[in-house]
């Protein structure tokens, strides 16, 4: 689980870096930035939910 979590956290870090690059791009207007960042936010939320679900499964298995 720890190795998987490390990999997912590394991927989340990359998503956050991409998010910041989009926000800092002066060529994009607000609408374009919003359209470009929404998928990144969704991916991050899915990954965080997946980690939490796997942790919950591990806790239940240990009981």
N, CA, C and O atoms as CSV, one atom per row, in Angstrom:
chain,resi,resn,atom,element,x,y,z
A,1,UNK,N,N,0.832,-1.203,0.000
A,1,UNK,CA,C,0.000,0.000,0.000
A,1,UNK,C,C,0.869,1.256,0.000
A,1,UNK,O,O,0.565,2.223,-0.698
A,2,UNK,N,N,1.932,1.242,0.770
A,2,UNK,CA,C,2.777,2.433,0.873
A,2,UNK,C,C,3.414,2.797,-0.465
A,2,UNK,O,O,3.501,3.972,-0.820
A,3,UNK,N,N,3.860,1.778,-1.206
A,3,UNK,CA,C,4.475,2.046,-2.509
A,3,UNK,C,C,3.449,2.647,-3.463
A,3,UNK,O,O,3.747,3.596,-4.188
A,4,UNK,N,N,2.240,2.090,-3.458
A,4,UNK,CA,C,1.171,2.614,-4.291
A,4,UNK,C,C,0.854,4.059,-3.906
A,4,UNK,O,O,0.686,4.924,-4.766
A,5,UNK,N,N,0.777,4.302,-2.601
A,5,UNK,CA,C,0.459,5.645,-2.126
A,5,UNK,C,C,1.549,6.641,-2.529
A,5,UNK,O,O,1.246,7.776,-2.898
A,6,UNK,N,N,2.791,6.229,-2.463
A,6,UNK,CA,C,3.893,7.102,-2.887
A,6,UNK,C,C,3.779,7.437,-4.372
A,6,UNK,O,O,3.978,8.585,-4.771
A,7,UNK,N,N,3.463,6.450,-5.175
A,7,UNK,CA,C,3.308,6.674,-6.619
A,7,UNK,C,C,2.145,7.626,-6.911
A,7,UNK,O,O,2.258,8.530,-7.738
A,8,UNK,N,N,1.047,7.408,-6.226
A,8,UNK,CA,C,-0.123,8.261,-6.434
A,8,UNK,C,C,0.182,9.686,-5.983
A,8,UNK,O,O,-0.197,10.644,-6.657
A,9,UNK,N,N,0.859,9.829,-4.857
A,9,UNK,CA,C,1.207,11.169,-4.371
A,9,UNK,C,C,2.152,11.879,-5.329
A,9,UNK,O,O,2.065,13.095,-5.499
A,10,UNK,N,N,3.050,11.135,-5.954
A,10,UNK,CA,C,3.944,11.724,-6.950
A,10,UNK,C,C,3.136,12.201,-8.160
A,10,UNK,O,O,3.400,13.274,-8.703
A,11,UNK,N,N,2.167,11.411,-8.573
A,11,UNK,CA,C,1.304,11.799,-9.688
A,11,UNK,C,C,0.480,13.039,-9.331
A,11,UNK,O,O,0.302,13.932,-10.159
A,12,UNK,N,N,-0.015,13.087,-8.110
A,12,UNK,CA,C,-0.770,14.257,-7.650
A,12,UNK,C,C,0.118,15.494,-7.672
A,12,UNK,O,O,-0.330,16.576,-8.049
A,13,UNK,N,N,1.360,15.339,-7.274
A,13,UNK,CA,C,2.300,16.463,-7.302
A,13,UNK,C,C,2.456,16.989,-8.730
A,13,UNK,O,O,2.485,18.200,-8.951
A,14,UNK,N,N,2.557,16.073,-9.696
A,14,UNK,CA,C,2.666,16.486,-11.108
A,14,UNK,C,C,1.401,17.199,-11.580
A,14,UNK,O,O,1.475,18.183,-12.317
A,15,UNK,N,N,0.239,16.699,-11.151
A,15,UNK,CA,C,-1.014,17.362,-11.509
A,15,UNK,C,C,-1.049,18.785,-10.954
A,15,UNK,O,O,-1.487,19.712,-11.635
A,16,UNK,N,N,-0.589,18.950,-9.723
A,16,UNK,CA,C,-0.569,20.278,-9.108
A,16,UNK,C,C,0.395,21.215,-9.825
A,16,UNK,O,O,0.114,22.404,-9.975
A,17,UNK,N,N,1.536,20.679,-10.270
A,17,UNK,CA,C,2.487,21.495,-11.029
A,17,UNK,C,C,1.874,21.943,-12.352
A,17,UNK,O,O,2.019,23.098,-12.752
A,18,UNK,N,N,1.194,21.032,-13.024
A,18,UNK,CA,C,0.520,21.370,-14.286
A,18,UNK,C,C,-0.564,22.419,-14.045
A,18,UNK,O,O,-0.725,23.350,-14.834
A,19,UNK,N,N,-1.297,22.261,-12.957
A,19,UNK,CA,C,-2.343,23.213,-12.574
A,19,UNK,C,C,-1.741,24.615,-12.425
A,19,UNK,O,O,-2.290,25.591,-12.936
A,20,UNK,N,N,-0.614,24.704,-11.724
A,20,UNK,CA,C,0.018,26.011,-11.508
A,20,UNK,C,C,0.537,26.599,-12.814
A,20,UNK,O,O,0.459,27.809,-13.024
A,21,UNK,N,N,1.067,25.747,-13.695
A,21,UNK,CA,C,1.534,26.250,-14.998
A,21,UNK,C,C,0.372,26.864,-15.787
A,21,UNK,O,O,0.527,27.896,-16.440
A,22,UNK,N,N,-0.770,26.223,-15.717
A,22,UNK,CA,C,-1.945,26.745,-16.427
A,22,UNK,C,C,-2.361,28.083,-15.835
A,22,UNK,O,O,-2.625,29.034,-16.570
A,23,UNK,N,N,-2.419,28.159,-14.510
A,23,UNK,CA,C,-2.841,29.406,-13.865
A,23,UNK,C,C,-1.880,30.554,-14.152
A,23,UNK,O,O,-2.300,31.708,-14.244
A,24,UNK,N,N,-0.604,30.246,-14.292
A,24,UNK,CA,C,0.403,31.288,-14.515
A,24,UNK,C,C,0.543,31.683,-15.984
A,24,UNK,O,O,1.277,32.619,-16.302
A,25,UNK,N,N,-0.145,30.989,-16.876
A,25,UNK,CA,C,-0.044,31.269,-18.315
A,25,UNK,C,C,-0.802,32.560,-18.643
A,25,UNK,O,O,-2.032,32.587,-18.591
A,26,UNK,N,N,-0.073,33.629,-18.981
A,26,UNK,CA,C,-0.746,34.907,-19.265
A,26,UNK,C,C,-1.520,34.900,-20.587
A,26,UNK,O,O,-2.353,35.778,-20.813
A,27,UNK,N,N,-1.263,33.936,-21.451
A,27,UNK,CA,C,-1.923,33.890,-22.752
A,27,UNK,C,C,-3.347,33.355,-22.658
A,27,UNK,O,O,-4.156,33.575,-23.559
A,28,UNK,N,N,-3.651,32.660,-21.579
A,28,UNK,CA,C,-4.982,32.044,-21.437
A,28,UNK,C,C,-5.923,32.980,-20.690
A,28,UNK,O,O,-5.535,33.618,-19.711
A,29,UNK,N,N,-7.158,33.053,-21.162
A,29,UNK,CA,C,-8.150,33.830,-20.437
A,29,UNK,C,C,-8.756,32.960,-19.322
A,29,UNK,O,O,-8.447,31.774,-19.204
A,30,UNK,N,N,-9.605,33.565,-18.530
A,30,UNK,CA,C,-10.178,32.876,-17.371
A,30,UNK,C,C,-10.950,31.622,-17.785
A,30,UNK,O,O,-10.845,30.585,-17.130
A,31,UNK,N,N,-11.713,31.712,-18.851
A,31,UNK,CA,C,-12.522,30.571,-19.310
A,31,UNK,C,C,-11.630,29.412,-19.745
A,31,UNK,O,O,-11.894,28.259,-19.403
A,32,UNK,N,N,-10.586,29.714,-20.492
A,32,UNK,CA,C,-9.667,28.682,-20.968
A,32,UNK,C,C,-8.941,28.015,-19.794
A,32,UNK,O,O,-8.741,26.801,-19.783
A,33,UNK,N,N,-8.554,28.824,-18.816
A,33,UNK,CA,C,-7.899,28.271,-17.628
A,33,UNK,C,C,-8.848,27.351,-16.875
A,33,UNK,O,O,-8.453,26.278,-16.418
A,34,UNK,N,N,-10.084,27.767,-16.749
A,34,UNK,CA,C,-11.077,26.968,-16.051
A,34,UNK,C,C,-11.286,25.627,-16.764
A,34,UNK,O,O,-11.336,24.577,-16.124
A,35,UNK,N,N,-11.406,25.675,-18.083
A,35,UNK,CA,C,-11.595,24.442,-18.858
A,35,UNK,C,C,-10.376,23.519,-18.774
A,35,UNK,O,O,-10.517,22.296,-18.782
A,36,UNK,N,N,-9.193,24.104,-18.696
A,36,UNK,CA,C,-7.974,23.306,-18.640
A,36,UNK,C,C,-7.721,22.712,-17.257
A,36,UNK,O,O,-7.127,21.640,-17.145
A,37,UNK,N,N,-8.164,23.395,-16.204
A,37,UNK,CA,C,-7.867,22.930,-14.849
A,37,UNK,C,C,-8.922,21.978,-14.279
A,37,UNK,O,O,-8.612,21.190,-13.385
A,38,UNK,N,N,-10.142,22.035,-14.771
A,38,UNK,CA,C,-11.190,21.159,-14.229
A,38,UNK,C,C,-10.827,19.674,-14.288
A,38,UNK,O,O,-11.020,18.972,-13.295
A,39,UNK,N,N,-10.311,19.171,-15.410
A,39,UNK,CA,C,-9.937,17.746,-15.427
A,39,UNK,C,C,-8.837,17.408,-14.423
A,39,UNK,O,O,-8.823,16.315,-13.856
A,40,UNK,N,N,-7.918,18.347,-14.207
A,40,UNK,CA,C,-6.843,18.105,-13.246
A,40,UNK,C,C,-7.388,17.995,-11.828
A,40,UNK,O,O,-6.968,17.133,-11.056
A,41,UNK,N,N,-8.321,18.872,-11.494
A,41,UNK,CA,C,-8.939,18.843,-10.170
A,41,UNK,C,C,-9.725,17.543,-9.984
A,41,UNK,O,O,-9.684,16.935,-8.914
A,42,UNK,N,N,-10.426,17.129,-11.012
A,42,UNK,CA,C,-11.208,15.886,-10.949
A,42,UNK,C,C,-10.290,14.687,-10.759
A,42,UNK,O,O,-10.568,13.819,-9.932
A,43,UNK,N,N,-9.199,14.632,-11.515
A,43,UNK,CA,C,-8.246,13.530,-11.371
A,43,UNK,C,C,-7.674,13.477,-9.960
A,43,UNK,O,O,-7.555,12.405,-9.368
A,44,UNK,N,N,-7.325,14.641,-9.428
A,44,UNK,CA,C,-6.763,14.685,-8.069
A,44,UNK,C,C,-7.772,14.153,-7.056
A,44,UNK,O,O,-7.416,13.364,-6.180
A,45,UNK,N,N,-9.019,14.578,-7.171
A,45,UNK,CA,C,-10.059,14.139,-6.233
A,45,UNK,C,C,-10.263,12.627,-6.322
A,45,UNK,O,O,-10.413,11.959,-5.299
A,46,UNK,N,N,-10.269,12.089,-7.533
A,46,UNK,CA,C,-10.430,10.647,-7.725
A,46,UNK,C,C,-9.267,9.898,-7.071
A,46,UNK,O,O,-9.478,8.891,-6.396
A,47,UNK,N,N,-8.056,10.381,-7.269
A,47,UNK,CA,C,-6.891,9.721,-6.678
A,47,UNK,C,C,-6.924,9.772,-5.150
A,47,UNK,O,O,-6.623,8.780,-4.487
A,48,UNK,N,N,-7.288,10.918,-4.600
A,48,UNK,CA,C,-7.374,11.031,-3.139
A,48,UNK,C,C,-8.463,10.114,-2.587
A,48,UNK,O,O,-8.277,9.488,-1.543
A,49,UNK,N,N,-9.585,10.034,-3.276
A,49,UNK,CA,C,-10.655,9.130,-2.844
A,49,UNK,C,C,-10.220,7.671,-2.924
A,49,UNK,O,O,-10.576,6.863,-2.067
A,50,UNK,N,N,-9.449,7.341,-3.955
A,50,UNK,CA,C,-8.955,5.975,-4.110
A,50,UNK,C,C,-8.025,5.603,-2.958
A,50,UNK,O,O,-8.137,4.518,-2.389
A,51,UNK,N,N,-7.115,6.502,-2.621
A,51,UNK,CA,C,-6.210,6.245,-1.493
A,51,UNK,C,C,-7.005,6.032,-0.217
A,51,UNK,O,O,-6.736,5.096,0.536
A,52,UNK,N,N,-7.975,6.886,0.028
A,52,UNK,CA,C,-8.788,6.763,1.242
A,52,UNK,C,C,-9.567,5.448,1.256
A,52,UNK,O,O,-9.667,4.801,2.298
A,53,UNK,N,N,-10.112,5.051,0.122
A,53,UNK,CA,C,-10.861,3.794,0.049
A,53,UNK,C,C,-9.951,2.596,0.316
A,53,UNK,O,O,-10.342,1.661,1.013
A,54,UNK,N,N,-8.751,2.625,-0.233
A,54,UNK,CA,C,-7.812,1.530,0.002
A,54,UNK,C,C,-7.378,1.467,1.471
A,54,UNK,O,O,-7.211,0.382,2.028
A,55,UNK,N,N,-7.199,2.622,2.083
A,55,UNK,CA,C,-6.868,2.648,3.509
A,55,UNK,C,C,-8.009,2.061,4.335
A,55,UNK,O,O,-7.776,1.333,5.300
A,56,UNK,N,N,-9.228,2.379,3.954
A,56,UNK,CA,C,-10.386,1.862,4.668
A,56,UNK,C,C,-10.457,0.337,4.528
A,56,UNK,O,O,-10.759,-0.362,5.496
A,57,UNK,N,N,-10.184,-0.170,3.343
A,57,UNK,CA,C,-10.174,-1.614,3.127
A,57,UNK,C,C,-9.100,-2.267,3.997
A,57,UNK,O,O,-9.342,-3.313,4.601
A,58,UNK,N,N,-7.929,-1.660,4.063
A,58,UNK,CA,C,-6.857,-2.200,4.907
A,58,UNK,C,C,-7.264,-2.226,6.378
A,58,UNK,O,O,-7.007,-3.200,7.085
A,59,UNK,N,N,-7.904,-1.144,6.832
A,59,UNK,CA,C,-8.354,-1.094,8.237
A,59,UNK,C,C,-9.378,-2.196,8.526
A,59,UNK,O,O,-9.317,-2.846,9.569
A,60,UNK,N,N,-10.303,-2.400,7.612
A,60,UNK,CA,C,-11.325,-3.434,7.791
A,60,UNK,C,C,-10.707,-4.830,7.768
A,60,UNK,O,O,-11.118,-5.713,8.521
A,61,UNK,N,N,-9.741,-5.017,6.920
A,61,UNK,CA,C,-9.074,-6.316,6.819
A,61,UNK,C,C,-8.313,-6.640,8.118
A,61,UNK,O,O,-8.235,-7.801,8.521
A,62,UNK,N,N,-7.768,-5.634,8.750
A,62,UNK,CA,C,-7.000,-5.836,9.984
A,62,UNK,C,C,-7.894,-6.176,11.182
A,62,UNK,O,O,-7.415,-6.730,12.171
A,63,UNK,N,N,-9.163,-5.854,11.101
A,63,UNK,CA,C,-10.075,-6.117,12.226
A,63,UNK,C,C,-10.344,-7.568,12.424
A,63,UNK,O,O,-11.090,-7.939,13.329
